[in-house]
Amino acid sequence: MKAIQITKFGGPEVMEYLDLPDPIAKGSEELITVTAIGINYADTHQTENSYLSKQELPLVPGVEVVGITADGRRVLAPVGAGGYSQLAAVHPRAMIEVPTGVSDQQALCMLVQGSTAWHILKTVGHVKAGESVVIHAAAGGVGTIAVQLAKLWGAKVIAVTSSSEKADLAKKLGADVTIDANVEDLAAAMLAANDGKPVDLILEMVGGKTFDASLAVLAPFGRLITYGMASRTPPSSINPAVLMGGSKTITGFWLSHCFGKKEMMNDVINELFQLVIAGKLHPVIGATFPLSKAGDAHRAMLARQTTGKIALDPAL
């Protein structure tokens, strides 16, 4: 089979497009023929070995695929690694059947990005109708879903994006206000976007100064959900007294803790599928690259040139 493999850690340049032996299904695993591959920002950390979980070489990156089972079912499935390939070994309990009316690419939007958006808003964010919600990287994979869900659930949505084109996309998806991520005083911009008031809920995955500014504008009993560090720069140290004095909450979220739990993965994704079929949720497919050009896809993502979900076509 064709696959992307790395034998040393690094950036996009370490990914090689090779012929590799077919994976061997272990235990109750099933081998599926991959028809679409999802790329996540976490994959760029995976190839660097800067992810939350330690990686081992040689490595076929990627954690999500859509494929066809031996008995002809179309399924969305997580893989521990090995997603950037034409075949994948998957545990049957992890498979989620993709209903008619949902394309392969739309399904890919839901496994990591869709479920993350759902959980950071609802499970750990406890969003309520009428609350203000700031969504950083609002034109990204998680952001484009989060903007729509937050609006659907009655929040005031403030979208932070890095270009006018991305701001236009966020507005099209339902954002009430947009902010330029490159503005000199991000904290002041967030307050202005919320009519001078502090913010109830902030979804943050940039780290560094973006995290610091977000904490500064959080309202009493507000929640700051951190679920990534795209800048590779940690925020300032936090004095617990700052949290006490402002009755502020910081919560970390990692989707891995939801895997293997039907109510947190399968049920949530099936709910998202129904929203897609009903026309209430519109997944954004930013681009599809050939599997052989996975390095180019990572370069575009790292350069913040992408919007929505980025996919790979295993046939090319």
Secondary structure by P-SEA (a helix, b strand, c coil): cbbbbbccccccccccccccccccccccbbbbbccbbbbcaaaaaaaacccccccccccccccbbbbbccccccccccccccccccbbbbccccbbbbcccccaaaaaacccaaaaaaaaacccccccccbbbbbcccccaaaaaaaaaaaaaccbbbbbbccaaaaaaaaaaccccccccccccaaaaaaaaaccccccbbbbcccaaaaaaaaaaccccbbbbbcccccccccccccaaaaaaacbbbbbbbcccccccccccaaaaaaaaaaaaaccbbbbbcccccccaaaaaaaaaaacccccbbbbcccc
